[in-house]
């Protein structure tokens, strides 16, 4: 692979680095160390749907054990208010404190300084980049209908 893959969202291209895994809730997962610490952030797909992020709040705290799908925070953008859910079952280790001061980092550098949190857990249920592209192709038609207000 060339280091990145692309998914076409209408006229917009969402680009995904190939050095990480991807979750069904449109978060990326990067291995931080060999002891099972993972860093998570929002994918270009999610950011494109949200557009300009301007508020972020966490309901969980470092040290909390969370279950996959458990609500751990909230995000607001120019397009939507949305809950944030744990992408895996595990333990929250830390949040990116810089995002609480400036959540626009998610828009500006979503795969770098805009990371959201780190946690431990089992990432076996995440996608490799090609698998994530297949998943996006499957959910994109429904997403388009939602965007157009047809659901």
JOCORGI-V604479 format. One record per residue. N is the residue number from 0. RES is the residue in one letter. SS is DSSP state (h for helix, s for strand, l for the rest). BURIAL is b if it has 16 or more other C-alpha atoms within 10 Angstrom, else e. Layout:
BEGIN
N & RES & SS & BURIAL
N & RES & SS & BURIAL
END
This chain:
BEGIN
0 & X & l & e
1 & X & l & e
2 & X & l & e
3 & X & s & e
4 & X & s & b
5 & X & s & b
6 & X & s & b
7 & X & s & e
8 & X & s & b
9 & X & l & e
10 & X & l & e
11 & X & s & e
12 & X & s & e
13 & X & s & b
14 & X & s & e
15 & X & s & b
16 & X & s & b
17 & X & l & e
18 & X & l & e
19 & X & l & b
20 & X & s & b
21 & X & s & b
22 & X & l & b
23 & X & l & e
24 & X & l & b
25 & X & l & b
26 & X & s & b
27 & X & s & b
28 & X & s & b
29 & X & s & b
30 & X & s & b
31 & X & l & e
32 & X & l & e
33 & X & l & e
34 & X & l & e
35 & X & l & e
36 & X & s & b
37 & X & s & b
38 & X & s & b
39 & X & s & b
40 & X & s & b
41 & X & s & b
42 & X & l & b
43 & X & h & b
44 & X & h & b
45 & X & h & e
46 & X & h & b
47 & X & h & b
48 & X & h & e
49 & X & h & b
50 & X & l & b
51 & X & l & b
52 & X & s & b
53 & X & s & b
54 & X & s & b
55 & X & s & b
56 & X & s & e
57 & X & s & e
58 & X & l & e
59 & X & l & b
60 & X & l & e
61 & X & l & e
62 & X & l & e
63 & X & l & e
64 & X & s & e
65 & X & s & b
66 & X & l & b
67 & X & l & e
68 & X & l & e
69 & X & l & e
70 & X & s & b
71 & X & s & b
72 & X & s & b
73 & X & s & e
74 & X & s & b
75 & X & s & b
76 & X & s & b
77 & X & l & e
78 & X & l & e
79 & X & l & e
80 & X & s & e
81 & X & s & e
82 & X & s & e
83 & X & s & b
84 & X & s & b
85 & X & l & b
86 & X & l & b
87 & X & l & b
88 & X & l & b
89 & X & s & b
90 & X & s & b
91 & X & s & b
92 & X & s & b
93 & X & s & b
94 & X & s & b
95 & X & l & b
96 & X & h & e
97 & X & h & e
98 & X & h & b
99 & X & h & b
100 & X & h & e
101 & X & l & e
102 & X & l & b
103 & X & l & b
104 & X & h & b
105 & X & h & b
106 & X & h & b
107 & X & h & e
108 & X & l & e
109 & X & l & b
110 & X & l & b
111 & X & l & e
112 & X & l & e
113 & X & l & b
114 & X & l & b
115 & X & l & b
116 & X & s & b
117 & X & s & b
118 & X & s & b
119 & X & s & b
120 & X & s & b
121 & X & l & e
122 & X & l & b
123 & X & l & e
124 & X & l & e
125 & X & l & b
126 & X & s & b
127 & X & l & b
128 & X & h & b
129 & X & h & e
130 & X & h & e
131 & X & h & b
132 & X & h & b
133 & X & h & e
134 & X & h & e
135 & X & h & b
136 & X & h & e
137 & X & h & e
138 & X & h & e
139 & X & h & e
140 & X & h & e
141 & X & h & e
142 & X & h & b
143 & X & h & e
144 & X & h & e
145 & X & h & e
146 & X & h & e
147 & X & l & e
148 & X & l & e
149 & X & l & e
150 & X & l & e
END
